[in-house]
């Protein structure tokens, strides 16, 4: 009988230890979930930043392309004028 009571007491203590360990794990899990949510927010913000930068670079590229075409046209006209004057 005494041996059975000791086993029960040991099991009760072990259950208490496991409950405490489980509580700590749940706390850590909640912290990890919170950290993951924050990381996802940061990722979305960074992704939006890259999207804005890509858009800005696209517009800059278009502006430079138009500028380049304008310079080509200007140099073509200048070459044609030089050829006319030289004739």
C-alpha positions as YAML, in Angstrom:
chain: A
units: angstrom
residues:
- id: 1
  name: UNK
  ca: [0.00, 0.00, 0.00]
- id: 2
  name: UNK
  ca: [2.78, 2.45, 0.93]
- id: 3
  name: UNK
  ca: [4.60, 1.66, -2.33]
- id: 4
  name: UNK
  ca: [1.46, 2.37, -4.35]
- id: 5
  name: UNK
  ca: [1.00, 5.72, -2.56]
- id: 6
  name: UNK
  ca: [4.62, 6.64, -3.39]
- id: 7
  name: UNK
  ca: [4.06, 5.76, -7.04]
- id: 8
  name: UNK
  ca: [0.91, 7.90, -7.11]
- id: 9
  name: UNK
  ca: [2.76, 10.78, -5.45]
- id: 10
  name: UNK
  ca: [5.61, 10.47, -7.96]
- id: 11
  name: UNK
  ca: [3.13, 10.43, -10.84]
- id: 12
  name: UNK
  ca: [1.32, 13.50, -9.48]
- id: 13
  name: UNK
  ca: [4.65, 15.34, -9.24]
- id: 14
  name: UNK
  ca: [5.56, 14.28, -12.77]
- id: 15
  name: UNK
  ca: [2.18, 15.46, -14.08]
- id: 16
  name: UNK
  ca: [2.76, 18.84, -12.39]
- id: 17
  name: UNK
  ca: [6.22, 19.06, -14.01]
- id: 18
  name: UNK
  ca: [4.77, 18.19, -17.42]
- id: 19
  name: UNK
  ca: [2.01, 20.79, -17.02]
- id: 20
  name: UNK
  ca: [4.64, 23.43, -16.21]
- id: 21
  name: UNK
  ca: [6.76, 22.37, -19.19]
- id: 22
  name: UNK
  ca: [3.66, 22.50, -21.38]
- id: 23
  name: UNK
  ca: [2.85, 26.00, -20.12]
- id: 24
  name: UNK
  ca: [6.39, 27.16, -20.96]
- id: 25
  name: UNK
  ca: [6.13, 25.61, -24.43]
- id: 26
  name: UNK
  ca: [2.80, 27.33, -25.03]
- id: 27
  name: UNK
  ca: [4.34, 30.65, -24.00]
- id: 28
  name: UNK
  ca: [7.28, 30.10, -26.36]
- id: 29
  name: UNK
  ca: [4.90, 29.08, -29.13]
- id: 30
  name: UNK
  ca: [2.84, 32.25, -28.65]
- id: 31
  name: UNK
  ca: [6.04, 34.32, -28.82]
- id: 32
  name: UNK
  ca: [7.09, 32.54, -32.02]
- id: 33
  name: UNK
  ca: [3.68, 33.12, -33.60]
- id: 34
  name: UNK
  ca: [3.91, 36.80, -32.69]
- id: 35
  name: UNK
  ca: [7.46, 37.03, -34.10]
- id: 36
  name: UNK
  ca: [6.35, 35.33, -37.32]
- id: 37
  name: UNK
  ca: [3.46, 37.76, -37.75]
- id: 38
  name: UNK
  ca: [5.80, 40.70, -37.26]
- id: 39
  name: UNK
  ca: [8.29, 39.21, -39.73]
- id: 40
  name: UNK
  ca: [5.49, 38.77, -42.28]
- id: 41
  name: UNK
  ca: [4.51, 42.42, -41.86]
- id: 42
  name: UNK
  ca: [8.12, 43.44, -42.42]
- id: 43
  name: UNK
  ca: [8.32, 41.23, -45.49]
- id: 44
  name: UNK
  ca: [5.17, 42.79, -46.95]
- id: 45
  name: UNK
  ca: [6.52, 46.28, -46.28]
- id: 46
  name: UNK
  ca: [9.85, 45.37, -47.89]
- id: 47
  name: UNK
  ca: [8.02, 43.81, -50.83]
- id: 48
  name: UNK
  ca: [5.98, 46.99, -51.28]
- id: 49
  name: UNK
  ca: [9.20, 49.00, -51.13]
- id: 50
  name: UNK
  ca: [10.74, 46.87, -53.89]
- id: 51
  name: UNK
  ca: [7.58, 47.25, -55.94]
- id: 52
  name: UNK
  ca: [7.74, 51.03, -55.61]
- id: 53
  name: UNK
  ca: [11.45, 51.04, -56.49]
- id: 54
  name: UNK
  ca: [10.84, 48.87, -59.57]
- id: 55
  name: UNK
  ca: [8.05, 51.20, -60.67]
- id: 56
  name: UNK
  ca: [10.29, 54.24, -60.17]
- id: 57
  name: UNK
  ca: [13.08, 52.60, -62.17]
- id: 58
  name: UNK
  ca: [10.64, 51.67, -64.95]
- id: 59
  name: UNK
  ca: [9.47, 55.29, -65.22]
- id: 60
  name: UNK
  ca: [13.05, 56.53, -65.14]
- id: 61
  name: UNK
  ca: [13.95, 54.07, -67.90]
- id: 62
  name: UNK
  ca: [11.02, 55.29, -70.03]
- id: 63
  name: UNK
  ca: [12.03, 58.93, -69.48]
- id: 64
  name: UNK
  ca: [15.62, 58.18, -70.49]
- id: 65
  name: UNK
  ca: [14.48, 56.22, -73.55]
- id: 66
  name: UNK
  ca: [12.41, 59.21, -74.73]
- id: 67
  name: UNK
  ca: [15.30, 61.56, -74.02]
- id: 68
  name: UNK
  ca: [17.63, 59.31, -76.01]
- id: 69
  name: UNK
  ca: [15.22, 59.32, -78.96]
- id: 70
  name: UNK
  ca: [15.01, 63.11, -78.80]
- id: 71
  name: UNK
  ca: [18.83, 63.39, -78.88]
- id: 72
  name: UNK
  ca: [19.00, 60.97, -81.81]
- id: 73
  name: UNK
  ca: [16.49, 63.08, -83.71]
- id: 74
  name: UNK
  ca: [18.39, 66.27, -82.87]
- id: 75
  name: UNK
  ca: [21.72, 64.80, -84.03]
- id: 76
  name: UNK
  ca: [20.11, 63.49, -87.22]
- id: 77
  name: UNK
  ca: [18.76, 66.97, -87.98]
- id: 78
  name: UNK
  ca: [22.16, 68.52, -87.20]
- id: 79
  name: UNK
  ca: [23.91, 66.00, -89.50]
- id: 80
  name: UNK
  ca: [21.43, 66.75, -92.26]
- id: 81
  name: UNK
  ca: [22.00, 70.51, -91.84]
- id: 82
  name: UNK
  ca: [25.77, 70.05, -91.94]
- id: 83
  name: UNK
  ca: [25.44, 67.98, -95.10]
- id: 84
  name: UNK
  ca: [23.25, 70.66, -96.72]
- id: 85
  name: UNK
  ca: [25.65, 73.45, -95.79]
- id: 86
  name: UNK
  ca: [28.64, 71.44, -96.96]
- id: 87
  name: UNK
  ca: [27.07, 70.87, -100.37]
...
